[in-house]
């Protein structure tokens, strides 16, 4: 390790030389309050910025262990430090001048969800903090402007560290409230199974969002208030008594007129698999963390998936026990999404009639009379939803606005009336009795097969160069293949998509052998993430990209949509 003064001398020696001379700065340097590592130096001022990391010792950072005693508190504290440093970096960015990306100082941009990221890591045993960032090394044209880089490294960055990574300079009460909120959220999540619930929505929650392009809470929105029939009161470790609506396990139907808040409630439940920051309005909307949003997905790739629970006896004789297609229809894609969610270990399916294939969901009586069941290969979800819960323990929350067929099978029916929920189970069941379902009882479906064993592709052998590129939340590309993730609706950050690409690449190189079932592959990946962190997915530990941890369910979704994965 070199001293900061040696770095300053080096910068003065290479000033006004050609840009490649910046490569000499790679290394580790001791500053007064931290260690600075220059891990990767960009090739020119217009290339992707250089990658740096800052490590503050536990003694210097001095965050009380009580703030990160639980894993959920540690992730919440890391999230807050990333936000704090990001605000400081935003003010310092481009104060140093030059061409291209000169003067840029950036790191992960956090949304409303609290995610584990490579941008900031706190090591519980020592209290050390590691923060990763990107810096555009300044240049005039393609000539080094070392004086401006000296300004960044010796003036702007030390100020950011002082303001954002040292406990003595932060709001202690705010940090404690963040730790308390994380513990309360985890308490609710762990309490759900014992209470027989799959989700909880607290009174006072603000569910509507500011706009279609903003996840911030809408000002002046109607706050949530639980109906008495579904009200649950919890005693949280820090907040104390909290009343809200508990959604019981089983089949729950959400109905109501258009624009009354049905899909808004479902969206909040979708994202309730993540913790949210204070002030989001959905801090206490907590959902079973295995929940999966299911929708139709025309055109997606399906490989060796057992959809026989829903689709059988296709006219072309195609096998539906190991169904494969490069261009799925709405019904086959939704059937595959349900089965793949079960393979991923979900206990809760979330569906919206608006994004579902109609022929997959229900067949009305008139259609059954005209087109006899023997002529229809699709067994609608309506006929299997009860079986999914009774035999497999998989609950369903479904938004319906046009079909009343699900009234018959629903355990609970919630009407959204101007964003206010009402329990209408009893009157809805009474009305449904006047419209009996005329359908032939079906034999139970055979248990779906979860024995797919993917093989590694030769192009991803260790040592082979692979081009991996994230396209935000839309997907990720590996070499020539693009994996479309647009309809994996619980992906909330492009850094999660990037992490999925690295998961797939890691599995290709270390886990896939054609004998290990996909479930075991994902189990092994989760073990690596839990024990070694996201950076373990990267070949180079010195220049780790910005990644955010995806859930197990999204890892499965990525593998399932990879056309090049050999199953």
GIKA-V773481 format. One record per residue. RES is the residue in one small letter. PHI is phi in whole degrees, 0 to 359 (NA if undefined). NEAR is the number of other C-alpha atoms within 8 Angstrom. D_CENTER is the distance of its C-alpha to the mean C-alpha in Angstrom with 2 decimals. Layout:
res = (RES;RES)
phi = (PHI;PHI)
near = (NEAR;NEAR)
d_center = (D_CENTER;D_CENTER)
This chain:
res = (x;x;x;x;x;x;x;x;x;x;x;x;x;x;x;x;x;x;x;x;x;x;x;x;x;x;x;x;x;x;x;x;x;x;x;x;x;x;x;x;x;x;x;x;x;x;x;x;x;x;x;x;x;x;x;x;x;x;x;x;x;x;x;x;x;x;x;x;x;x;x;x;x;x;x;x;x;x;x;x;x;x;x;x;x;x;x;x;x;x;x;x;x;x;x;x;x;x;x;x;x;x;x;x;x;x;x;x;x;x;x;x;x;x;x;x;x;x;x;x;x;x;x;x;x;x;x;x;x;x;x;x;x;x;x;x;x;x;x;x;x;x;x;x;x;x;x;x;x;x;x;x;x;x;x;x;x;x;x;x;x;x;x;x;x;x;x;x;x;x;x;x;x;x;x;x;x;x;x;x;x;x;x;x;x;x;x;x;x;x;x;x;x;x;x;x;x;x;x;x;x;x;x;x;x;x;x;x;x;x;x;x;x;x;x;x;x;x;x;x;x;x;x;x;x;x;x;x;x;x;x;x;x;x;x;x;x;x;x;x;x;x;x;x;x;x;x;x;x;x;x;x;x;x;x;x;x;x;x;x;x;x;x;x;x;x;x;x;x;x;x;x;x;x;x;x;x;x;x;x;x;x;x;x;x;x;x;x;x;x;x;x;x;x;x;x;x;x;x;x;x;x;x;x;x;x;x;x;x;x;x;x;x;x;x;x;x;x;x;x;x;x;x;x;x;x;x;x;x;x;x;x;x;x;x;x;x;x;x;x;x;x;x;x;x;x;x;x;x;x;x;x;x;x;x;x;x;x;x;x;x;x;x;x;x;x;x;x;x;x;x;x;x;x;x;x;x;x;x;x;x;x;x;x;x;x;x;x;x;x;x;x;x;x;x;x;x;x;x;x;x;x;x;x;x;x;x;x;x;x;x;x;x;x;x;x;x;x;x;x;x;x;x;x;x;x;x;x;x;x;x;x;x;x;x;x;x;x;x;x;x;x;x;x;x;x;x;x;x;x;x;x;x;x;x;x;x;x;x;x;x;x;x;x;x;x;x;x;x;x;x;x;x;x;x;x;x;x;x;x;x;x;x;x;x;x;x;x;x;x;x;x;x;x;x;x;x;x;x;x;x;x;x;x;x;x;x;x;x;x;x;x;x;x;x;x;x;x;x;x;x;x;x;x;x;x;x;x;x;x;x;x;x;x;x;x;x;x;x;x;x;x;x;x;x;x;x;x;x;x;x;x;x;x;x;x;x;x;x;x;x;x;x;x;x;x;x)
phi = (NA;258;270;295;292;295;294;298;297;297;299;290;287;265;303;71;273;297;306;302;294;300;302;293;279;303;151;239;226;271;256;307;249;195;251;258;244;263;270;213;249;298;283;204;294;259;279;304;301;291;254;235;220;236;242;252;293;300;294;282;294;61;281;299;304;297;281;224;296;259;305;294;289;298;297;295;292;301;299;294;294;298;294;298;293;299;295;294;295;298;285;274;299;67;290;272;255;155;269;62;272;308;90;293;228;212;206;303;260;273;266;278;272;263;239;281;229;284;300;214;229;246;265;302;292;248;80;295;239;244;239;253;211;241;225;277;290;291;207;253;68;241;252;300;246;291;296;287;292;299;298;294;284;249;233;290;296;303;294;298;296;303;280;242;241;249;303;296;258;250;281;297;295;296;297;295;295;293;296;295;298;300;293;297;297;294;299;297;300;285;278;305;301;296;271;71;247;248;197;218;234;286;301;88;296;252;269;294;260;302;195;292;245;226;265;284;294;284;287;75;288;291;278;284;217;290;293;302;296;246;289;226;245;246;253;276;302;241;284;87;288;221;263;188;266;263;264;291;299;120;244;241;251;248;233;144;289;298;66;258;110;297;291;296;295;298;298;297;292;305;272;291;288;250;282;239;287;300;92;288;95;241;303;248;261;238;242;317;285;261;300;229;280;250;209;282;210;308;91;284;274;232;229;54;256;277;254;294;301;245;226;213;52;294;303;274;74;293;291;255;281;233;284;224;203;263;212;291;278;299;287;292;293;289;298;297;298;295;295;294;295;294;298;282;93;288;246;211;258;243;224;234;309;296;248;249;281;303;290;281;280;200;234;285;298;297;295;293;287;284;249;297;305;296;262;246;285;266;267;295;304;307;278;244;297;292;296;301;280;293;263;249;71;259;279;223;244;234;268;229;235;232;251;265;298;286;303;292;260;289;276;220;233;249;260;268;238;54;71;253;280;227;276;244;303;297;295;293;295;296;294;296;298;282;232;296;280;253;219;281;303;256;292;302;287;294;300;293;271;240;240;288;239;291;252;284;264;302;291;253;303;299;98;285;284;235;266;246;221;271;246;68;285;285;161;211;242;238;54;266;257;252;263;279;244;300;259;271;284;263;283;246;209;300;290;292;299;300;297;296;299;291;299;296;294;299;296;301;272;233;238;275;223;79;242;270;300;303;302;291;298;291;303;295;298;296;296;299;296;288;272;241;87;299;295;293;286;265;295;258;280;274;230;282;286;284;228;233;287;273;282;304;296;285;297;302;300;293;299;295;260;275;294;275;284;267;249)
near = (6;9;9;9;6;8;11;9;8;9;12;9;6;11;10;8;8;8;12;7;9;10;7;5;10;11;9;10;12;11;9;4;6;10;11;12;11;13;12;10;12;11;7;8;17;7;9;7;13;13;13;14;12;12;11;13;11;11;7;8;13;10;9;6;8;5;12;14;9;7;7;10;15;13;12;13;13;12;14;8;11;14;10;9;13;12;8;11;12;9;6;9;11;9;6;13;9;12;11;8;14;15;17;13;13;11;11;9;6;9;7;9;10;13;10;9;12;13;12;13;10;10;8;10;4;7;14;13;15;11;11;12;12;12;13;14;13;17;15;9;7;9;10;15;12;13;9;11;12;11;10;11;9;8;9;10;10;9;8;12;10;9;11;12;12;13;10;5;8;9;7;7;6;7;11;9;8;12;13;10;11;12;12;12;12;9;10;12;11;8;8;13;8;7;6;8;12;14;13;15;13;14;12;8;14;13;12;8;10;10;8;6;4;7;10;9;11;10;5;4;7;7;10;14;12;14;10;5;5;10;11;8;8;9;8;11;8;7;9;8;8;11;11;13;14;12;10;9;9;10;15;14;15;13;12;12;8;7;6;10;13;14;8;9;9;11;8;11;12;13;9;13;12;10;11;10;9;8;5;11;11;11;13;10;13;16;14;13;8;10;13;12;11;12;12;12;11;9;9;10;13;15;10;10;15;14;15;11;11;11;13;9;7;9;5;4;6;8;7;12;11;10;13;10;8;9;9;14;9;12;12;10;15;15;12;12;11;10;12;12;11;9;9;10;8;13;11;13;14;13;13;13;11;5;8;14;12;8;9;14;10;10;8;7;9;6;9;10;7;6;8;9;7;5;6;8;10;9;11;12;10;11;9;10;11;10;10;11;13;8;6;7;8;12;13;14;12;12;13;13;9;4;6;7;10;9;11;9;10;11;9;10;14;13;11;15;11;7;11;10;12;10;11;10;10;6;7;10;10;8;8;11;8;6;6;6;7;5;5;4;4;5;4;5;6;6;5;10;7;9;6;9;12;14;12;12;10;5;5;12;9;5;4;7;5;7;7;10;9;12;10;11;13;10;13;17;14;11;7;5;8;9;11;9;12;8;7;9;7;9;11;8;10;12;13;14;18;14;13;13;14;11;11;10;9;11;11;13;11;6;10;14;9;10;8;11;12;11;9;8;12;11;8;9;10;9;8;10;11;7;6;8;8;13;9;10;9;10;5;6;8;6;9;9;5;10;12;14;11;11;6;9;12;12;12;11;10;12;9;11;12;10;10;6;10;8;9)
d_center = (37.45;39.29;40.04;38.86;42.46;42.46;39.44;41.34;44.40;42.45;41.03;44.56;45.88;43.48;43.69;44.70;44.31;42.31;38.52;38.17;39.94;36.74;35.75;38.24;36.03;33.52;33.74;33.28;35.17;36.03;35.85;37.24;34.03;31.65;31.47;30.40;29.39;29.65;27.59;27.78;30.17;29.69;32.44;33.55;32.73;30.99;28.65;25.17;25.75;26.79;24.44;25.59;24.64;26.19;26.87;28.34;30.10;29.50;33.07;32.65;29.26;30.62;27.63;28.78;27.23;26.82;23.92;21.85;23.56;20.51;17.31;15.37;18.06;17.84;14.16;15.17;18.27;16.65;14.47;17.76;19.73;17.47;17.98;21.65;22.31;20.56;22.95;25.88;25.01;24.78;28.32;29.62;28.19;31.01;33.73;34.88;36.19;36.60;35.69;32.35;29.45;32.03;31.09;27.33;25.43;21.66;18.44;14.74;14.38;12.22;11.17;11.61;8.69;9.73;7.79;9.95;11.29;14.38;15.89;17.28;18.25;20.64;22.73;23.87;27.14;28.49;26.58;26.25;23.66;22.49;21.20;20.55;21.49;23.06;26.63;28.76;32.08;34.83;37.50;40.32;40.07;39.43;41.46;39.97;40.06;39.82;41.03;37.89;35.66;37.82;37.06;33.29;33.55;36.38;35.90;32.53;30.23;32.39;32.18;28.37;28.40;31.03;29.23;25.67;25.84;29.00;28.99;32.47;31.46;28.51;28.67;28.96;28.67;25.40;23.91;25.29;23.86;20.31;20.94;22.52;19.72;17.21;19.86;20.50;16.91;16.93;20.40;19.45;16.65;19.26;21.94;20.53;21.89;25.25;25.63;24.92;21.99;18.59;17.60;19.26;19.70;21.98;25.03;24.87;21.21;20.83;18.61;19.73;18.21;20.52;20.27;18.45;17.39;16.77;14.35;17.18;19.23;22.24;25.52;28.05;25.74;26.95;25.48;24.48;27.24;27.13;30.02;32.43;32.08;28.41;28.64;27.50;28.38;26.65;28.16;25.51;26.49;26.59;26.33;28.78;29.25;26.52;27.17;24.75;24.16;23.24;22.15;24.00;23.03;24.62;24.63;23.98;24.92;24.07;26.89;28.69;30.01;28.22;26.58;26.90;23.23;22.19;19.14;18.34;18.34;16.22;13.55;13.67;13.42;10.35;8.49;10.74;8.52;7.59;10.77;12.10;14.86;18.47;19.82;16.77;18.62;15.88;16.17;17.67;15.77;14.55;13.52;13.92;10.75;11.48;11.62;11.02;11.95;14.92;16.82;19.50;18.81;22.25;22.91;20.14;21.32;21.88;23.42;25.47;23.63;25.78;25.71;29.24;28.20;27.94;29.89;33.23;36.51;35.44;38.60;38.16;37.93;34.49;32.99;30.14;29.78;28.51;27.54;26.85;26.68;25.64;25.68;24.49;25.80;24.00;25.19;24.67;21.11;20.26;22.24;20.42;16.97;18.37;19.93;17.06;14.85;17.86;18.07;14.56;15.95;14.77;17.12;16.17;16.10;15.42;17.64;19.29;22.75;22.34;19.79;21.51;24.46;27.50;29.43;26.64;26.40;30.11;33.70;36.22;39.72;41.51;39.37;39.96;43.68;43.85;41.54;42.20;39.48;41.21;40.52;36.80;34.47;31.47;31.15;29.18;26.23;28.65;30.80;28.14;25.89;28.36;28.71;24.97;25.17;28.68;28.46;24.84;23.59;20.81;20.78;20.19;19.61;21.06;21.91;25.37;27.70;30.41;30.94;32.41;32.50;29.62;31.77;33.71;30.97;28.82;29.23;28.23;28.41;27.07;28.53;26.94;29.98;29.42;26.06;27.91;27.11;30.19;30.69;32.94;32.79;36.55;37.86;35.40;36.49;40.10;39.76;37.99;41.01;43.12;41.00;40.81;38.68;41.00;39.21;40.39;38.76;36.69;36.87;33.76;31.42;31.57;28.68;26.15;26.44;23.58;25.62;24.24;24.97;23.65;25.99;25.53;26.61;29.48;28.07;25.36;27.94;27.63;29.54;29.02;27.53;24.28;22.98;19.20;17.84;14.52;14.94;12.17;9.63;12.62;12.73;14.30;17.96;19.87;23.55;24.67;21.81;18.98;16.07;15.17;11.53;12.55;12.58;9.29;8.71;5.49;3.93;4.91;6.55;9.13;9.07;6.04;8.40;11.23;10.24;10.14;13.55;14.79;13.85;15.87;18.61;18.92;19.27;21.80;23.83;23.80;22.77;23.79;27.43;27.91;28.71;25.50;23.53;19.92;19.01;20.85;19.29;15.75;17.45;19.02;15.93;14.35;17.79;17.84;14.56;15.92;19.40;19.23;15.90;13.89;17.21;18.71;17.10;19.25;22.94;24.02;23.09;25.06;23.06;19.38;17.13;14.36;11.20;8.00;7.13;4.83;6.00;9.45;9.08;7.14;9.78;12.37;11.45;11.95;15.13;16.35;16.31;18.05;21.61;23.13;22.02;25.25;25.15)
